[in-house]
Amino acid sequence: MTDITSRTEAALAAIGAATSLDALEAERLETLGKKGWVSLALKTLGGMSPEERTAAAPAIQSARAAIAEALDAKKAALEAAALEEQLARETVDLTLPAPAAPKGSVHPVSQVMDELAEIFADLGFAVATGPEIEDDWHNFTALNMDETHPARAMHDTFYFPDKTAEGKDVLLRTHTSPVQIRAMLAEGAPIRIIAPGRVYRSDSDATHTPMFHQVEGLVIDRDIHLGHLKWTLETFFKAFFEREDITLRLRPSYFPFTEPSVEVDVGYSNEGGRRVVGGHGDAPGHAWMELGGSGMVNARVLEFAGLDPTEWQGFAFGLGIDRIAMLKYGMNDLRAFFDGDGRWLAHYGFSPFDQPTLSAGVGARA
């Protein structure tokens, strides 16, 4: 017992005198390690008689507990001291001058989303959002897309292996149109929203990527017709491209969720190898370019959203945000949007202080 007491006192003194974590670890191994004297003393208890064990066990356990507590306390103290030393050494001089050139810029997609929100807010639209991981009811069925529609195929859509609790397929949304269903179910009518966000399709080339950005527009009210749709898009494009000579052409088309459906074309010309929006597409030196799809909301879609199609009508449109950004700011490869090249972003990026405003021009560059 006297030997254990003296060795314990010596160990506690050594622990108290330790000046580094390495020295402390050496002391831990010397005492509580597999071959430490405390561990070896504990192993001797099995070979003792009950009387001897009753006398020796409390002293050994007490030594073990005291040493372990001392080790923990000393370790905490040494780590705190090391942290204090590091903080004192790694200081930041907040009086240093600002860099000659500002660092960082806003990605063109983020900037264009802000431009969209600014323009449509002036037209009375609210911004709505929805989940990027959707179920097939909101993404397809509620938008009047039947089970055999090509967009449901595995080679077009990214599906998850799991299903919802109701047995619905789970997928990455292929458009922002599910947001209009969720908004109508939640808010009813009348409603006027845009829904910008990321969407996903299995496609990749210079003008397509597996993930891209889209904005959905929706207006539901009484006595809505295609004239309202054309005026809304024309007003938007004039503000977005900052010119008055915007001419739109609506071509008959087909989308399951609109009836009638129209493709939206805009007149443009080629200037210095770059497409410049403006003018009439049938004028000399001009042509038509497709920018998106639109139409009157299908009566079945209104029913899926809990609205009476005999009372409410509306229009919807979808535009590729990346594509109109490319067109406005002269970019020629969609894949560069996602390469993470700092040089590209430095060239095409925007100052964080360059907030789009209608009064100053939504497209003002830094």
N, C-alpha and C positions, 0 to 999 in steps of 0.2 A: 504494500500500500504506500509505503514511504517513497519507493522508487517511482511509482505512478504519479504521486503528488509532485515530486521534484521535476520529473520529466515534463509534466503538464505546465508547471511554472516556467520552465526553460522555453517550452514551445510558445507560450503566450508572450514571453519577452521577445523572442525572435520575430514573432508575427508583428508585434508593436513596433519593432525596429526596422521592418522591411520598408525599403524605399522605392520598390518597383513591383509591378505585377509579376514579373518573372521570378523575383526573389520570393514573393508571396506564394507562387505556384510551387516552387521548390519546397517550401515549408509544408504546404498541403500534402505533397507527395510523401514527405518525410514522416508525417503524422497519420494522415487519413487515407493515403494511397493504399493500393492493394498490399504493398510490402511495408507500409508504415507501421510504426510501433503500436499505435492504437488499434489498428486493424488486426495485427498479430496477437495482441493481448485479448481481443474479443474472441479470436479463434480458440484460445486456450480454455475458455469457459466450458466447452463441451467435454473436456477430459477431467474436469474437477468433480469432486463429490458435491452432493447437494449443499452441505454446510459451507464448503469452500466457495462454491458458486454464489451463495447468498451473501457472503462477505465481500467477494471481489467484484461482482457484477456492478453494483451501484457506483463504485469508484471509477471503474473503466468507462461506464456510460456517462458519468458526470464529466470525466476528462474529455471524452469525445464531443459532448454537447458544448463544453466551454471553448474547445479549440475551433469547432465549426462556427460558432457564433462570432468568435474573434476574427476568423478568416473572412467571413461575410462583411463584417463591419470595416475591416481594413481594406478589403477590395473596393467597397463603395467609396471610402475616403480617397483612395488612390485614383479611382476613375473620375471622381469629382474634381480632384486637383488637376488631373490631366486635361479635363474639359476646360477648366478655368484658364489653364496655360494656353490651350489652343485658341480660345476665344480672345485672349489678350494678344496673341501673336497674329491672328488672322483678322485684322481690322480693315474696315472700309472707310476710305476718306471721302465723305459726302461732299466735300468742298471742291473736288476735282471739277474742272470745266466740262461742259457737255461736249460730246464728240463733234467734229467738224461736219460730218455727214450723219443724219439721223439713221438709226438702225431699225430694221423691221418694216414691213409694209403689209397692207391688207390685200388678201388674195382677190383677183378679179371676180370670182364667183360670189364671194361675200359682198363685194362692192355692188355688184349688179343686183343681188338680193335686196340690199338697202335701197337701191334706186327703184326697184319694183315696188317695194313697200311704200316709199315716199309718193310715187305717182298714184298708186291705187288708193292710198289713204285719202288723197285729195279728191278722189272720185267716190269716197264713201265706203270703201271696202275695208273689212277687218282681216287680219292675218290669222289663219287657222293652222294648226299642226296636228299630226297624228303619228302613230307608231310606224317605224320602218319594218318591223317584223309583224306581218299581217296574217290573217286567216283568209282562206279562199272565198269565204262568203262576202266579206267586205271588198276584197280585191277583184273578184270576178262575178260571183252570182248576183250580188245586189246591183251590179252595173250591167245587168242583162247579158252577160257573157255565158253562153251555154256550155255544157260539159265537154263538147267536142271542139270548142274554139281553139285555134292554133296557139294562142297566147298562153294557154294552160299547159302546153307541152313542156316536158322536162328540158328540152334543148333551148327553150326561151326563158324559163323561169327557174330561179334558185329555190328549191324546196328543202325544208328541214325533215329529218327522219321522224320526228315526233308529231303527234296530232294534239289538238286542243281537247279539253275535257268533254266537249260536245262531239268529238270525232271529226272536226274540220281539219283540213290540211293547213300546215303552217309554212309560210314562205317569206322571202324578202319582197316587199311591194314592188310591182313592176311599173307603177305610175303613182302620182299623188291623188288620183281620183277617189280612193277609199276615204280620203279626208272629207270629201263632200257628203258621202253617206253618213259618216259619223257626225258631221256638223248638222245635217238635216235631222237626224234622229235625236240629237241633243237639244237643238235650238228651234226646230220647226221652221216656219216661214212667217214673214218674208226674211230673206237672208242674202247677204252680199259679202263674199269672202274670196280671198286668194289663199292658196296653200302651196308655198314654196318648200322644197326639200329634196333629199337624196332619194333616188330610185335605182333599181337594179335589174339588169337584163343580161342574158348570156350573149354578149356581142362585143367585138373589139377590133377596131381599125382606126384610121386617121380621123374619122368623124364619129366613131362610136366607142364607148368604153363600158365595161361591165357595171360600173357605178357612175351615174351622172346626176344632173340636177334638173328639176322640172318645176314649173309653177302651174298650178291648176286655178282657174277662175270659175266662180259660180255665182249666178244671180237667180233667185227665185222670188217671184212676186206675181201680182195679177196683171194680165194683159201685156206680158213680155213677148217680144217678137224679134226676128232676125235683124231688124233695123237697129235695135238697141245693142245687139252683139257687135255689129259692124262699127257703130259709132264708138263703142267702148274701146275696141281694139285700135281703131284709127287714132283716137285721142291718146291712147297709151303710147303707140309707136311714135307719134309726133313728139311727145314729151321725152320719150326714151332716146330717140335718135337726134332730138333737138333740131328738127327741121319741119317745115310746114308742107313740103311737097311730097308727103307720103301718100301713096295710092295703094289701096288694098283691093284684091280680087278674091271673091269667095267662090270656090269650085265645088260642085256637088260631090259628095263622097259617102262613105259608110263607116259608122262606128256603132257598136251595139248599144252604147249608152246615150246616144243622141239621135233625134229624128225630127226634122231632116238634119243631115250632117254636112259640114262644109270644110274643105281645106282652106287655109288662109295663105294667100300669096301676097308678096310685096314687090313693087317695082324696084329695080336696081340697075346700076351701070358698072362697068369695069373701068377703074381709074388707076393706072400704074400697076396693073396686076392685082388690084384689090377690089373686092365687091363693095360698092358704096350704095347704101339704100337711099332711094329718092327718085321721083319722077314716075311716069307711067310706063308699065312694063311693055306696052306695045309701041312706044315711041322709038325712033331710030337710035341705035346704040344701047337700048335698054332691053331688059328681059324680066321674066317673073321668077321669083324664088319662093319656095314653100317654107313657111315658118312654123306652122303648127296646125292642129286640128281643132274643130269646134262644132257647135250645133245647138239645137234646142234639146233640152233634157228630155229623154225618152219617158213616156208616161209610166212605163213599168218601173223605171228607176225611182220616180216619185212615189209610186206605191210601195216599193221596198223600203223607202225612207219614211213611210208613214204619212205621206201627204196625198191629198185628193187631187188628181190631175185635171179634174173638171173645174177646180177652183184656182189652182196654182200652175203657172208656167214658168219657164226659166231657160237660161242658156248657160253653157259651160264651154271652156276653152282650155287647151293645154299647150304650153310653150317650153322649149328646151332652153334653160337658163344658160348653159354652157355655149350653146349655139348662137344665141343672140349676143352673148358677150364676145365671142369670136368675131361676129359680124361687125359689132360696134367698134371694137378696139384693134381690129386688123390682125387677128391670130389665125394661123392656118393649120394647126394640128391640135386636136382635142386632147391627145395623150399627154401633151406638155403640161396640161392643167394639174396632172397628178404625179409628175416625175419628181417633184420636190427639188428642182434645180434652183438654187439661190439666185443665179444670174438671170434666169427667166422671170422670177418673181420681182427681182430688183428693177427689171425693165418694165414689166406690165403691172406691178403692184401699185397700190394707192397709199397715200399718207393716211394714218389713222385719224388725222384732223380734217381730212377731206370728206366731210359728211354730205351726202347728196341732199340738196334742197331745190325745190322748184324755182325759187327766186334767183338762186345763183347758177342754176343749170345742173341737172342731176349728173351729168357726165364730166364735170370739171376735173381735170387731171392735176395731180400734185406737181 
